[in-house]
Amino acid sequence: MFTKAETTALSDSLKKVTASISGSSKQKTNTACRQKWLKNMEFLHSISAQTNAVILLHDTSVNRFLYMSDRAKILGNYNPEDFTSETGMDFSFSNTHPGQRSAALLIQLKILSYGMDHPSACLNNSVANMTFLYKRKDGGYFQYLQKAMVVETDAAGYPLLYLRYGFDISHLVRPSVGLIINTPDETLIWAYNINKKSLEQVNLLSTQEKKILGLLAQGKHSKEIADMLFISSHTIDTHRRNLLKKTNCIDSTALITFAKMTGLI
């Protein structure tokens, strides 16, 4: 776990990144963009309960949530204004599990820096999937998946508005923290190294494991997959166990659902 000083330094780094975006955003009037998406939020609010998702609109130029909807009460009975106030980002981070808070800050830094380094690839094309433990209003923690997509950029091409969807995946994944970024060309994965206190890019799944995962998603059984890939059923079962371990999923059904939700397949 990071010390308080280290966590503060990370938080300051995040503010510096968003400040650089803010400086760039002054070159363009963004009011129209914000108003357009706030109108979209009214529609998304109506489907929030149906999709069982928390919906947030994040303005990076001021590092603030402009909108929050939790019709399904995934987070409990938080007041949306807790998130949309000037201190809403700090409030949201404070609800991350203490043991994962610094990791969550690193993930947010990675998402923002990736967007700034790959502006043309991010707008409506890439999705960042972050997983971590989050606290409900009643004080209990749950495994949270938050998906973030850039929906507006500023004049310099930097991410301006992120649309975020949050899901409770406690029924799918054991407590963990990590990041998966999907683009049309690649899937990038980072795991948190608790000893080094850093995010490390990893090759989560081997080529063979990806093939097997895809076939499992098609409803194929181990014997069928073994025959198709000309390997033993025992080898397939070993791969399945490894897939569960690598993704922290509770069973094969959860594995397929999680893989689809995060773009692994």
N, C-alpha and C positions, 0 to 999 in steps of 0.2 A: 504494500500500500504506500502511496505517496505521503510525504509529510505535508503539513498544512502549508508550509512555505512553497513547496513544489507545486501543490495544487493551485495556490494563488498565482504562481508564475505561469502556469498553463492557462489559467483563466485570463490573465493579462495578455497572453499571446493571442488568444481567441479574440479579444477586444481589439488588438492591433490589426488583425486580419480584417475584421469587419469595418474598422476605421478606414482602412485602405480602400475598401469597396465603397464606403460612404463618400470618400473624397472623389472617387471616379464618378459616382452617381450624381454629383452636383452639376455635371456637364449636361445633364438631360432632365427634363421635367418628367418625373415619374408618377405624378398624381393620377394621370389617366390610367396608367397600368394598374395602380393599386385599386382604383375605383372599379375597373373592369373585373378584377379578380374578387373583390369584395361582393360584387353582384353574383358572381359564380358561386361564392360561398353560401349565399342564400339558398341556392339550389342544392348544393352538397349537404347543407344542414338537413334538408328534407330526407336525404337518403342515408344519413349517418347511422340511424338506428337500424335500418334495413341491412346495411353492410357490416354492422358491429365494428365500426372503426371510429377512432378519434381523428378529427380533421383539423389541421392547423395551417395557417398561412404565415410564413416567416419572411420578414423583410430584413435582409442582411445589411442594408445601408444604415439602419438604426438598431440592428440586432434586437428585433422585437417581434413578437407574434402580433399580427394584425387581427387575427380571427382564430377562434377555437370553438369546436363543437364536439360534444360527447353525449349524443342522444342515447347511446346504448349504456351509458354509465360505466364504461370500461374502467375509468380511473376513480369511480365513486361519485361523490356529489361535490366535486370541486366547482367553484364559481368560475365561469369562463374568464371573468375579469382578473382572476389570480394570474392567468397566463398572458392576458393582453395588456396588463398595466406596464408602466415603465420598468418595473422590476420583475416582469413576468419570466424572462429568460433565467434569471437567478433563481426564481421560485421553482421553475421546472427542473433545473439542475439539482436543486436541493432535495428533490424527491427521488433522485437516482440513489441506488443502494450505496452507502458510504464506501464499501469495498470496491465499487466499480465507478465511482464518480470521476476520478481522474482519467480512467480509461474512456469514459463517455466524452470527456473534454477532448482527449486525443482524437477520438473518432470524429467529433464535430470539426476539429481543425483539419483532419484529413479530407473530409467531405468538401469543406470550403476551399482548401488549397487545390484539390483535384478540379473543382469547378473553375477556378481561376487559371489553372494550367491548361485546361482543355475546354475553353469556352465554346468552340463550335460543336464539340461533341456532346455537350451537356444539355443544351436547351431542348427540352421535351424528348431527349434521346437516351439519357442515362438515368438509372434509378439507384440510389444508395439505400441499402438495407442494413440498419443497425439493430443489434439485439443487446439488451441489458435488463437488469432488474429495476423495476420502478415501483414506487410506493403509492398505493391507493389512499383515498381520503381516510379510510378506517385504520390505516397504519400497516396493513399487510402488503407484502411485496409480491409481484408477479413478473413472469418473463414477458418482456415487451418487445415487439417488433415495430420499428418505425421506418417507414419508407419515405424517402425524400426525392423530389424531382424538381429541377429548375424549370419554372414556367415563364419567367421574364428575365432578361438581362439588361444591363445598363448600356450606355453609349460605347463603353470600352469592351463590351462583351462579357463582363464579369456577372456572376449570378446576382440577381436582384431579389427575386421572389422565389421561395421554395414552397411547394405544396407538399404537406406531410400527412401521411396516413398512419395511424397507430393501431396495432392489434394485440390482443392478449393471446399469446401462443404457449401459455403454461401447459396446456394439454398436449403440446407437440414436442417441446424442447425443455431439457433440464436447465437449471440456472447457468447462464454463461454470458459472455460479452464478446462482440465481434462486429465486423463490417464486411459486407459484400456489395461491390459496385458493378452493376450490369450496364454495358454499352452494346450497341449493335455489333461491335467487332470483338468484344472480349468480356470475360468475367474476372474481376479482380477481387481477391480475398485477403483480409488482414485479420490476424489473431492477436490477442493481447498477451504479451509475455510479462507475467507478474514479477519475475525475478529481475528483468532488465527495465521494467516499467516503461515499456514501449510497445507500439503497434508494429507487427512484423508481417510483411506480405508473404503469403504461403500458397503453395499449390495444394489446395485442400483435397482434391480428388484426382486420382490417376485417370489416364485415358480409359483403361478397362473399367474402372469404377463408374465413370460417366456413362459408358455403354450399358452397364448393368442397371444403373439407376434409371436410365431412359426406358429400358425394357420392363423394369418393375412398374414404372408409371403406365406402361401399356397393358398392365394386368398379367404379365407373364410370370409363371412360377419358376422356381429354381431349376427344375429338370428341363423345362422348355428353354430357359436361357442357356443352360449348360450345353444342350444339344446345338443351339444356334451358334455358340461361341467355341464349340469343340473343346470344352473343358469339363471337369467333373462337377457334380452337384455339390460335393463337399467344398470345392474351391469357390463356388458361387455363394454358399452359405458363409464362408469366411469373409468374402467381400462384403456381404450384407452386414455382418457384425462390425466390420471396420467402418462401413458407412455410418452406422448408428453411432459409433464411438466418435468419429470425426465431426459429425454434425450435432452431437449431443441430443439426438432425437430419441424418443422413448420406445418406438417400435417402427416397423416397416411402413405402416399406414401413415404415421406421423412424418416419417422421412419423406415420403412422396409429396405430402401436402406442403411441408416446409420447403422442399426443393422447388416446387412450383411457385410458391409465394415469393421466394427470394431469387428466382431466375437461374437456379442451378441446372434446371432442365427446361 
